[in-house]
Amino acid sequence: MKKNSFYILVLLIVTIVGLSISAEASDESEVRNMVNQVFEQLKSHDYSSLYDVLPGSARSRMSRDRFVNALQRAQGIYQLDRLEVGAVKVSGNLAVVDTVLYGRVTIPAPMEGKIVVQQYLVREGGKWRVATGDQSTIKKVLAANPGFSKGFRIKQPRIYVKQDGKWVEFSVPRRGGSGTR
């Protein structure tokens, strides 16, 4: 009888661990899908739908019209081409995804560019919401999850432009600066 109890206990542990791994994989898949969905919405200029995937705190601070109008004004400056989704880290209701967005800048002069940026997502009401540009929400969520950054290094966005066939990091020009370093 002890032998059967042991096997049942082992089976139970394996099942629980398997469910946990399956739930984690499911969360990562959902997060990846959301990041890809948002990129496609940006690329196709579907800004009204993008508004719907913002966290509630961001929607309460900015109306749909203001959000859509701001993105519409910027759409002539760049054109998105493709997205690379890298590492995904999910912890509770917070996710961070390493991404690289490729595209072309059209103003002031046409050139290829890429942005290496982490996408931040929060789960609200069982749905993942993209909080990447919402520093207020990101700071609150990170403060509530201090251990999160231990397993996933938080990085600042980096912008690159292609010059002479090589990616060169772009920085905001300072007084007398050249714009690249």
N, C-alpha and C positions, 0 to 999 in steps of 0.2 A: 504493500500500500504506500509506503514511503517513496518507493521508486516512482510510482505513478504521480504522486503529488509533486515530486521534483520535476518530472517531465511537463506537467501542467504549468508549474511555475515558470519554467524555462520558456515554454510556448507562449505564455502570457507576456513575459518580458520581451521576447522577440516580436510579438504582435504590437506591443505598445511602442517599441523603438521603431518598428516598421511604419506605424501610423504617423509617428512624429517626423520621420524622414520624408514620408509621402506628403504630409502637410507642408513641410518646409519647401519641398520641391514644387508643390502646387503654388505656394506663395511666390516663389522666385519666378515661376512661369507667368503668373498673373502680373507681376511687376514688370517683367520683360515685355509682355503684351501691351501693357499700358504705356510704357515708354515708346514703343513702336507706334502705337495708335496716335499718341500726341505728336510724334514727329510727322506722321502722314497728314494729320490735321493741319499742322503748321505749313508743311510743304504745299498742300492744296488750298491754303488760305481759308480753311474752315474755322475761323476764329470764334464764331458763336458756340460751336460744339466744344472748343477748347475751354471756354469759360465754365462749362458744366463739369470739367474735371479738376477745377481749382478747389482747394480746401474752403470750407465754409467761412473761415475768418477772412480769406482773401476776397471772396465774393461779397462779404458784408462791407468791405472797405472800398470796393470799386464796382460800379454798375456794369452790366453787360455792354451797354453802348459805349461807355468810356474805354473799356478793355478792347473791344472790337475796333473802335476808331484808332486807338493807339497803335495796334498791330497793323492796321490798314495803312497808316501813314508811313510805317517803316518797311512795308513790303517791297518798295521799289529800290531799296538800298542793298538787298541781298537776295540770293536765290539758293535754296537748300537742294542738295543733290542726294546725299545718302547719310546713313547713320550706322555706326558700329556700336553694338552693345557689349560691354565687357562684364566685369565682375558685378555680381548682385549680392548685397548683404541685407538680410531681413531680420529684424529683431522686434517682435511684438507688432506694434502698429507703425513702425518706421522702416523705411527701406532707402538704401542708397545704391545707385547704379553708376558705374563708370561708363561714360559714353564719349564718342568722338563724332561730331557733326561736321560734315563736309559740305561745302557750297562755294558760291562765288559772290564776292562783293562787287557791286556795280558802281558805287559812288564812294569816293571821289574818282577812282580809276578802277577799271575792271581788273580783278585778280582772284586767283583761287585762295580759299581760306579754309581753316578748320578751327573748331573750338573743342578743346578737351575739357569736359565738364562732368561733374557728378550731378546726377538727377536725384532729387529728394522727393520721396513720396510718403504720404501719411495715409493710414487707413481710417476712414470715417464712415460710420454706418455700414461697415462690411465691404466698402469699395475703396480702392486705391485712388488717391487724389495727388496730383502733381503740385508740389510746393517749391519747386526749384527756384523760382524768382521771388518767393515770399520769405524774405529773411526773418521777419517777425515770427512766422509759424515755425520755421526751421530752428531758430534759436530756442524757442519754447520746447519743442520736441526733443532737441538734443540735451537741453538742461534737464528734462525729465528722464532721460536715458543716458546718464553719464558714462556707463560702461560700454556704450555702443562704439565709441571712437577707438576703444582699445583694440578691437578686432578688425577695424576698417578705418584706415587713415583718411581723415577729411582733408580734401585738397581744394585749393582755390582754382577757379577756371583759368585756362590759358588759351590765348588766341594766337594763331599762326597764320602767316601768309606765305605763299610760294614765291620765292625770288631765285632766279637762275636755276630752277629745277629743285631747289632745296626749301624745306620748311624752316622759316625764321620766325621766332617768337616776336609778337607785336606787343608793344606796350603803349599806353596812352602817352602822347608827347607831353613833356614838361616844358617849362619855359626854356626856349633855346634847344630843346631836345629834338632828336631826329625821328622819333616814332618807332624805331626798331632798335633792338639791341643785339 
